[in-house]
Amino acid sequence: MIGETDTRPWGSWQVLDEGEGFKVKRITVTPGSRLSYQTHEHRAEHWVVAAGRATCVIDGETVVADTGQCIDVPLGVPHRIGNADDTELVIIEVMRGSYLGEDDIIRLADDFGRAE
């Protein structure tokens, strides 16, 4: 739902827009934190680094993206957003797929002990 927010151990997210087959989120990652290493069965993702520097892992490869750069994550590819810097990281995420629910997360590794 547009406006929905959630606080996570690594930061927070907010839904900015959504429609048939897409959802747009603002993801904020606190310094030194990272999301779980995960895959999705029903969606691909496109990330735009709005502020900060993202140190991500995409299918086992480390990818660093500065403000203004983009990263594409195809459907089913393992991925993780990380913030190795000492300033807040802001990502605009565009999810595309047949199902965009929060329960479409398969965690492969997690720094916070959440179910894998």
Secondary structure, 3 states (H helix, E strand, C coil): CCCCEEEECCEEEEEEEEECCEEEEEEEECCCCECCEEECCCEEEEEEEEECEEEEEECCEEEEEECCCEEEECCCCCEECECCCCCCEEEEEEEEECCCCCCCCEEEECCCCCCC
